[in-house]
Amino acid sequence: MEVYSNLGFLSWIVFGALAGWVASMIAGRNDQQGCITNIIVGIIGAFLGGFIFNLITGNAVIVGWSIGSFVIAVIGALVLLAILRAIGR
């Protein structure tokens, strides 16, 4: 899988925080998670979403500030939250 990123370290944190926050609101876990958890879930979710996108389409993933990248990151974060919820039960 090829992943290209034009994000710097600070951008990854902001992008991850936004993706994790949106995913936690969709999953109904916003009141259970703090900012740090949202950042971690968002960043890991971005990688997971990119991996899933690559498996489905076979295309390289370009990570940057775009709607497509954000949607992929939120989907990945939702998958991660579902896995964590399943493990937690």
Helices and strands as residue ranges (DSSP letters): E 3-5, H 9-27, G 30-32, H 35-57, E 61-63, H 67-88
